[in-house]
Amino acid sequence: MLFFRIKWPHSNLSFSSHPMLDYIKTILLKVSFSKALFEKELRKALRHVSATELPDFKAWCYEQFARLYWTVMNRIFAQHAPVV
Protein backbone atom coordinates (compact mmCIF):
# COMPACT_ATOMS: atom_id res chain seq x y z
CA MET A 1 0.00 0.00 0.00
CA LEU A 2 1.33 3.41 -0.90
CA PHE A 3 1.48 6.12 1.70
CA PHE A 4 2.43 9.65 1.02
CA ARG A 5 3.18 12.41 3.45
CA ILE A 6 2.72 16.08 2.88
CA LYS A 7 5.17 18.19 4.81
CA TRP A 8 3.84 21.67 5.43
CA PRO A 9 6.43 24.45 5.27
CA HIS A 10 7.53 25.87 8.61
CA SER A 11 5.67 23.21 10.51
CA ASN A 12 6.30 19.91 12.21
CA LEU A 13 2.93 18.64 11.05
CA SER A 14 2.75 15.85 8.53
CA PHE A 15 -0.38 14.27 7.17
CA SER A 16 -0.69 10.91 5.50
CA SER A 17 -3.41 9.62 3.27
CA HIS A 18 -4.64 7.48 6.22
CA PRO A 19 -4.99 9.70 9.29
CA MET A 20 -6.97 7.11 11.28
CA LEU A 21 -4.25 4.52 10.76
CA ASP A 22 -1.63 7.05 11.88
CA TYR A 23 -3.70 7.76 14.99
CA ILE A 24 -4.05 4.05 15.77
CA LYS A 25 -0.30 3.53 15.43
CA THR A 26 0.37 6.47 17.73
CA ILE A 27 -1.95 5.04 20.38
CA LEU A 28 -0.34 1.59 20.19
CA LEU A 29 3.12 3.11 20.57
CA LYS A 30 1.98 5.09 23.63
CA VAL A 31 0.35 2.14 25.42
CA SER A 32 3.03 -0.42 24.60
CA PHE A 33 4.37 -0.19 28.16
CA SER A 34 1.37 -2.20 29.38
CA LYS A 35 0.36 -5.60 28.02
CA ALA A 36 -3.27 -5.16 29.08
CA LEU A 37 -3.59 -1.70 27.52
CA PHE A 38 -1.80 -2.81 24.36
CA GLU A 39 -4.16 -5.76 23.95
CA LYS A 40 -7.22 -3.60 24.56
CA GLU A 41 -6.12 -0.93 22.08
CA LEU A 42 -5.12 -3.47 19.45
CA ARG A 43 -8.59 -5.03 19.63
CA LYS A 44 -10.17 -1.58 19.26
CA ALA A 45 -7.82 -0.73 16.40
CA LEU A 46 -8.88 -3.76 14.40
CA ARG A 47 -12.44 -2.43 14.38
CA HIS A 48 -11.21 0.62 12.47
CA VAL A 49 -8.63 -0.88 10.11
CA SER A 50 -10.04 -1.69 6.68
CA ALA A 51 -9.46 -5.03 4.97
CA THR A 52 -7.11 -3.37 2.49
CA GLU A 53 -5.06 -1.76 5.27
CA LEU A 54 -4.92 -4.89 7.43
CA PRO A 55 -1.87 -6.63 5.88
CA ASP A 56 0.27 -3.50 6.17
CA PHE A 57 -1.02 -2.76 9.66
CA LYS A 58 -0.32 -6.32 10.79
CA ALA A 59 3.22 -6.19 9.36
CA TRP A 60 3.83 -2.86 11.12
CA CYS A 61 2.60 -4.29 14.44
CA TYR A 62 4.91 -7.29 14.24
CA GLU A 63 7.81 -5.06 13.21
CA GLN A 64 7.25 -2.73 16.17
CA PHE A 65 6.09 -5.03 18.94
CA ALA A 66 7.15 -8.63 18.17
CA ARG A 67 9.71 -8.75 20.98
CA LEU A 68 7.16 -7.69 23.59
CA TYR A 69 3.80 -8.99 22.45
CA TRP A 70 4.29 -11.79 19.91
CA THR A 71 1.78 -14.13 21.58
CA VAL A 72 -0.77 -11.37 22.17
CA MET A 73 -0.68 -10.34 18.52
CA ASN A 74 -0.84 -13.95 17.29
CA ARG A 75 -3.97 -14.52 19.36
CA ILE A 76 -5.71 -11.27 18.42
CA PHE A 77 -4.91 -11.41 14.70
CA ALA A 78 -6.00 -15.07 14.57
CA GLN A 79 -9.34 -14.14 16.15
CA HIS A 80 -9.73 -11.29 13.68
CA ALA A 81 -9.02 -13.39 10.59
CA PRO A 82 -11.51 -12.57 7.83
CA VAL A 83 -14.05 -15.24 6.99
CA VAL A 84 -13.59 -16.48 3.42
DSSP file (Angstrom, degrees, kcal/mol; ACC not computed):
  #  RESIDUE AA STRUCTURE BP1 BP2  ACC     N-H-->O    O-->H-N    N-H-->O    O-->H-N    TCO  KAPPA ALPHA  PHI   PSI    X-CA   Y-CA   Z-CA
    1    1 A M              0   0    0      0, 0.0     2,-0.4     0, 0.0    52,-0.0   0.000 360.0 360.0 360.0 135.9    0.0    0.0    0.0
    2    2 A L        -     0   0    0     15,-0.0     2,-0.4     2,-0.0    15,-0.0  -0.696 360.0-173.9 -88.1 133.6    1.3    3.4   -0.9
    3    3 A F        -     0   0    0     -2,-0.4     2,-0.4    13,-0.1    13,-0.0  -0.970   1.5-169.5-121.9 141.8    1.5    6.1    1.7
    4    4 A F        -     0   0    0     -2,-0.4    13,-0.5     2,-0.0     2,-0.4  -0.985   7.2-152.1-130.8 147.2    2.4    9.7    1.0
    5    5 A R  E     -A   16   0A   0     -2,-0.4     2,-0.6    11,-0.2    11,-0.2  -0.931   4.4-150.2-118.2 139.6    3.2   12.4    3.4
    6    6 A I  E     -A   15   0A   0      9,-1.8     9,-1.2    -2,-0.4     2,-0.7  -0.943  11.5-155.4-107.3 120.2    2.7   16.1    2.9
    7    7 A K  E     -A   14   0A   0     -2,-0.6     7,-0.2     7,-0.2     5,-0.1  -0.864  11.3-143.1 -98.7 117.0    5.2   18.2    4.8
    8    8 A W    >   -     0   0    0      5,-1.2     3,-1.1    -2,-0.7     5,-0.1  -0.577  27.1-104.6 -79.0 139.1    3.8   21.7    5.4
    9    9 A P  T 3  S+     0   0    0      0, 0.0    -1,-0.1     0, 0.0     3,-0.1  -0.352 100.4   8.3 -63.8 141.9    6.4   24.4    5.3
   10   10 A H  T 3  S+     0   0    0      1,-0.2     2,-0.3    -3,-0.0    -2,-0.0   0.821 113.5  98.0  60.2  34.8    7.5   25.9    8.6
   11   11 A S    <   -     0   0    0     -3,-1.1    -1,-0.2     2,-0.1    -3,-0.0  -0.993  68.7-143.5-149.6 152.4    5.7   23.2   10.5
   12   12 A N  S    S+     0   0    0     -2,-0.3     2,-0.3    -3,-0.1    -1,-0.0   0.323  70.7 112.7 -94.4   5.9    6.3   19.9   12.2
   13   13 A L        +     0   0    0     -5,-0.1    -5,-1.2    -4,-0.1     2,-0.4  -0.589  41.5 178.7 -81.6 137.5    2.9   18.6   11.1
   14   14 A S  E     -A    7   0A   0     -2,-0.3     2,-0.4    -7,-0.2    -7,-0.2  -0.998   9.4-160.3-136.6 142.7    2.7   15.9    8.5
   15   15 A F  E     -A    6   0A   0     -9,-1.2    -9,-1.8    -2,-0.4     2,-0.2  -0.965   3.3-160.6-124.4 135.2   -0.4   14.3    7.2
   16   16 A S  E     -A    5   0A   0     -2,-0.4   -11,-0.2   -11,-0.2   -13,-0.1  -0.551  37.2-105.1-104.5 176.3   -0.7   10.9    5.5
   17   17 A S  S    S+     0   0    0    -13,-0.5   -12,-0.1     1,-0.2    -1,-0.0   0.537 116.8  50.5 -76.9  -4.9   -3.4    9.6    3.3
   18   18 A H     >  +     0   0    0      1,-0.1     4,-2.0     2,-0.1    -1,-0.2  -0.632  61.4 166.8-132.2  74.2   -4.6    7.5    6.2
   19   19 A P  H  > S+     0   0    0      0, 0.0     4,-2.3     0, 0.0     5,-0.1   0.839  77.6  54.7 -62.7 -33.3   -5.0    9.7    9.3
   20   20 A M  H  > S+     0   0    0      2,-0.2     4,-2.5     1,-0.2     5,-0.2   0.914 108.3  49.2 -66.1 -40.8   -7.0    7.1   11.3
   21   21 A L  H  > S+     0   0    0      2,-0.2     4,-2.3    -3,-0.2    -1,-0.2   0.894 110.4  50.8 -64.8 -40.1   -4.2    4.5   10.8
   22   22 A D  H  X S+     0   0    0     -4,-2.0     4,-2.1     2,-0.2    -1,-0.2   0.909 110.8  49.5 -61.4 -42.2   -1.6    7.0   11.9
   23   23 A Y  H  X S+     0   0    0     -4,-2.3     4,-2.4     2,-0.2    -2,-0.2   0.917 110.0  50.5 -63.4 -44.3   -3.7    7.8   15.0
   24   24 A I  H  X S+     0   0    0     -4,-2.5     4,-2.5     1,-0.2    -2,-0.2   0.915 110.5  49.7 -60.9 -44.2   -4.1    4.0   15.8
   25   25 A K  H  X S+     0   0    0     -4,-2.3     4,-2.3     1,-0.2    -1,-0.2   0.901 109.4  52.0 -63.0 -40.5   -0.3    3.5   15.4
   26   26 A T  H  X S+     0   0    0     -4,-2.1     4,-2.0     2,-0.2    -2,-0.2   0.926 109.9  48.7 -61.3 -45.1    0.4    6.5   17.7
   27   27 A I  H  X S+     0   0    0     -4,-2.4     4,-1.8     1,-0.2    -2,-0.2   0.930 110.6  50.4 -61.1 -46.5   -2.0    5.0   20.4
   28   28 A L  H  X S+     0   0    0     -4,-2.5     4,-0.5     1,-0.2    -1,-0.2   0.892 110.0  50.5 -61.8 -39.6   -0.3    1.6   20.2
   29   29 A L  H >< S+     0   0    0     -4,-2.3     3,-0.6     1,-0.2    -1,-0.2   0.891 111.4  49.0 -63.3 -38.6    3.1    3.1   20.6
   30   30 A K  H 3< S+     0   0    0     -4,-2.0     3,-0.3     1,-0.2    -2,-0.2   0.784 115.9  41.0 -74.4 -27.3    2.0    5.1   23.6
   31   31 A V  H >< S+     0   0    0     -4,-1.8     3,-2.0     1,-0.2     7,-0.4   0.362  81.7 104.0-101.0   6.0    0.4    2.1   25.4
   32   32 A S  T <<  +     0   0    0     -3,-0.6    -1,-0.2    -4,-0.5    -2,-0.1   0.597  65.5  74.4 -67.6  -8.1    3.0   -0.4   24.6
   33   33 A F  T 3  S+     0   0    0     -3,-0.3     2,-0.5     1,-0.1    -1,-0.3   0.704  96.2  54.6 -72.8 -18.5    4.4   -0.2   28.2
   34   34 A S    <>  -     0   0    0     -3,-2.0     4,-2.7     1,-0.1     5,-0.2  -0.967  67.0-155.7-124.2 123.5    1.4   -2.2   29.4
   35   35 A K  H  > S+     0   0    0     -2,-0.5     4,-2.6     1,-0.2     5,-0.2   0.913  98.0  49.5 -60.7 -44.0    0.4   -5.6   28.0
   36   36 A A  H  > S+     0   0    0      2,-0.2     4,-2.2     1,-0.2    -1,-0.2   0.925 114.2  44.0 -64.4 -45.1   -3.3   -5.2   29.1
   37   37 A L  H  > S+     0   0    0      2,-0.2     4,-2.8     1,-0.2     5,-0.2   0.909 112.9  52.2 -66.1 -41.4   -3.6   -1.7   27.5
   38   38 A F  H  X S+     0   0    0     -4,-2.7     4,-2.5    -7,-0.4     5,-0.2   0.936 111.1  47.0 -59.9 -46.4   -1.8   -2.8   24.4
   39   39 A E  H  X S+     0   0    0     -4,-2.6     4,-2.2    -5,-0.2    -1,-0.2   0.921 113.2  48.9 -62.1 -44.2   -4.2   -5.8   23.9
   40   40 A K  H  X S+     0   0    0     -4,-2.2     4,-2.0     1,-0.2    -2,-0.2   0.929 114.4  44.6 -61.3 -46.8   -7.2   -3.6   24.6
   41   41 A E  H  X S+     0   0    0     -4,-2.8     4,-2.5     2,-0.2    -1,-0.2   0.839 110.5  54.3 -71.0 -32.7   -6.1   -0.9   22.1
   42   42 A L  H  X S+     0   0    0     -4,-2.5     4,-2.0    -5,-0.2    -1,-0.2   0.913 108.4  49.6 -66.6 -40.8   -5.1   -3.5   19.4
   43   43 A R  H  X S+     0   0    0     -4,-2.2     4,-0.6    -5,-0.2    -2,-0.2   0.930 113.4  46.2 -61.4 -44.5   -8.6   -5.0   19.6
   44   44 A K  H >< S+     0   0    0     -4,-2.0     3,-1.1     1,-0.2     4,-0.5   0.893 109.3  56.1 -63.8 -39.5  -10.2   -1.6   19.3
   45   45 A A  H >X S+     0   0    0     -4,-2.5     3,-1.8     1,-0.3     4,-1.2   0.886  98.5  60.1 -61.4 -39.6   -7.8   -0.7   16.4
   46   46 A L  H 3< S+     0   0    0     -4,-2.0    -1,-0.3     1,-0.3    -2,-0.2   0.707  96.3  62.2 -66.7 -17.5   -8.9   -3.8   14.4
   47   47 A R  T << S+     0   0    0     -3,-1.1    -1,-0.3    -4,-0.6    -2,-0.2   0.726 111.6  38.4 -73.6 -20.9  -12.4   -2.4   14.4
   48   48 A H  T <4 S+     0   0    0     -3,-1.8     2,-0.5    -4,-0.5    -2,-0.2   0.553  92.9  95.0-107.9 -11.5  -11.2    0.6   12.5
   49   49 A V  S  < S-     0   0    0     -4,-1.2     5,-0.1   -29,-0.1     2,-0.0  -0.710  71.8-132.2 -86.7 127.3   -8.6   -0.9   10.1
   50   50 A S     >  -     0   0    0     -2,-0.5     4,-1.5     1,-0.1     3,-0.3  -0.275  22.4-108.2 -74.0 164.0  -10.0   -1.7    6.7
   51   51 A A  T  4 S+     0   0    0      1,-0.2    -1,-0.1     2,-0.2    -2,-0.0   0.833 120.9  51.8 -61.4 -33.6   -9.5   -5.0    5.0
   52   52 A T  T  4 S+     0   0    0      1,-0.2     4,-0.4     2,-0.1    -1,-0.2   0.805 112.9  44.5 -75.0 -28.3   -7.1   -3.4    2.5
   53   53 A E  T  > S+     0   0    0     -3,-0.3     4,-2.6     1,-0.1     5,-0.2   0.684  93.0  85.8 -85.0 -19.4   -5.1   -1.8    5.3
   54   54 A L  H  X S+     0   0    0     -4,-1.5     4,-3.1     1,-0.2     5,-0.3   0.873  84.5  50.8 -56.9 -47.7   -4.9   -4.9    7.4
   55   55 A P  H  > S+     0   0    0      0, 0.0     4,-2.2     0, 0.0    -1,-0.2   0.923 115.5  43.0 -59.0 -42.8   -1.9   -6.6    5.9
   56   56 A D  H  > S+     0   0    0     -4,-0.4     4,-2.3    -3,-0.2    -2,-0.2   0.896 115.3  49.6 -68.2 -39.6    0.3   -3.5    6.2
   57   57 A F  H  X S+     0   0    0     -4,-2.6     4,-2.5     2,-0.2    -1,-0.2   0.925 111.1  49.1 -64.3 -44.5   -1.0   -2.8    9.7
   58   58 A K  H  X S+     0   0    0     -4,-3.1     4,-2.4    -5,-0.2     5,-0.2   0.921 111.3  49.3 -61.2 -45.3   -0.3   -6.3   10.8
   59   59 A A  H  X S+     0   0    0     -4,-2.2     4,-2.2    -5,-0.3    -1,-0.2   0.907 111.0  50.5 -61.3 -42.0    3.2   -6.2    9.4
   60   60 A W  H  X S+     0   0    0     -4,-2.3     4,-2.4     2,-0.2     5,-0.2   0.917 109.1  51.7 -62.1 -43.5    3.8   -2.9   11.1
   61   61 A C  H  X S+     0   0    0     -4,-2.5     4,-3.1     1,-0.2     5,-0.2   0.934 111.7  45.4 -59.8 -47.9    2.6   -4.3   14.4
   62   62 A Y  H  X S+     0   0    0     -4,-2.4     4,-1.4     1,-0.2    -1,-0.2   0.873 112.6  51.9 -65.1 -36.0    4.9   -7.3   14.2
   63   63 A E  H  < S+     0   0    0     -4,-2.2    -1,-0.2    -5,-0.2    -2,-0.2   0.899 119.7  34.7 -64.9 -40.4    7.8   -5.1   13.2
   64   64 A Q  H  < S+     0   0    0     -4,-2.4    -2,-0.2    -5,-0.2    -3,-0.2   0.869 133.0  20.5 -82.0 -39.1    7.2   -2.7   16.2
   65   65 A F  H >X S+     0   0    0     -4,-3.1     4,-3.2    -5,-0.2     3,-0.6   0.283  80.8 110.8-123.0   9.5    6.1   -5.0   18.9
   66   66 A A  H 3X S+     0   0    0     -4,-1.4     4,-1.0     1,-0.2     5,-0.1   0.875  81.1  53.5 -58.4 -39.9    7.2   -8.6   18.2
   67   67 A R  H 34 S+     0   0    0     -5,-0.2    -1,-0.2     1,-0.2    -2,-0.1   0.861 121.0  30.5 -64.6 -34.2    9.7   -8.8   21.0
   68   68 A L  H <4 S+     0   0    0     -3,-0.6    -2,-0.2     1,-0.1    -1,-0.2   0.894 134.2  19.2 -89.9 -44.6    7.2   -7.7   23.6
   69   69 A Y  H  X  +     0   0    0     -4,-3.2     4,-2.7     1,-0.1     5,-0.3  -0.119  69.7 132.9-129.5  36.4    3.8   -9.0   22.5
   70   70 A W  H  X S+     0   0    0     -4,-1.0     4,-2.5     1,-0.2     5,-0.2   0.929  82.5  43.0 -53.5 -51.3    4.3  -11.8   19.9
   71   71 A T  H  > S+     0   0    0      2,-0.2     4,-2.2     1,-0.2    -1,-0.2   0.873 112.9  52.6 -68.3 -37.0    1.8  -14.1   21.6
   72   72 A V  H  > S+     0   0    0      2,-0.2     4,-2.6     1,-0.2     5,-0.2   0.942 112.6  44.7 -61.7 -47.8   -0.8  -11.4   22.2
   73   73 A M  H  X S+     0   0    0     -4,-2.7     4,-2.9     1,-0.2     5,-0.4   0.901 110.7  54.0 -66.3 -40.7   -0.7  -10.3   18.5
   74   74 A N  H  X S+     0   0    0     -4,-2.5     4,-1.8    -5,-0.3    -1,-0.2   0.933 112.7  44.4 -57.0 -45.6   -0.8  -13.9   17.3
   75   75 A R  H  X S+     0   0    0     -4,-2.2     4,-1.9     2,-0.2    -2,-0.2   0.935 116.9  43.7 -65.8 -47.5   -4.0  -14.5   19.4
   76   76 A I  H  X S+     0   0    0     -4,-2.6     4,-1.5     1,-0.2    -2,-0.2   0.922 115.2  46.8 -68.7 -44.5   -5.7  -11.3   18.4
   77   77 A F  H  < S+     0   0    0     -4,-2.9     4,-0.3     1,-0.2    -1,-0.2   0.853 111.1  53.3 -67.4 -32.4   -4.9  -11.4   14.7
   78   78 A A  H >< S+     0   0    0     -4,-1.8     3,-0.9    -5,-0.4    -1,-0.2   0.892 109.8  48.0 -66.9 -38.8   -6.0  -15.1   14.6
   79   79 A Q  H 3< S+     0   0    0     -4,-1.9    -1,-0.2     1,-0.2    -2,-0.2   0.789 112.3  50.4 -69.4 -26.9   -9.3  -14.1   16.2
   80   80 A H  T 3< S+     0   0    0     -4,-1.5    -1,-0.2    -5,-0.2    -2,-0.2   0.388  78.0 135.8 -93.2   2.8   -9.7  -11.3   13.7
   81   81 A A    <   -     0   0    0     -3,-0.9    -3,-0.1    -4,-0.3     2,-0.0  -0.265  62.0-110.3 -55.9 132.4   -9.0  -13.4   10.6
   82   82 A P        -     0   0    0      0, 0.0     2,-0.5     0, 0.0    -1,-0.1  -0.346  27.9-116.5 -66.0 143.6  -11.5  -12.6    7.8
   83   83 A V              0   0    0      1,-0.1    -3,-0.0    -3,-0.1     0, 0.0  -0.691 360.0 360.0 -81.9 127.2  -14.1  -15.2    7.0
   84   84 A V              0   0    0     -2,-0.5    -1,-0.1     0, 0.0     0, 0.0   0.411 360.0 360.0-102.5 360.0  -13.6  -16.5    3.4
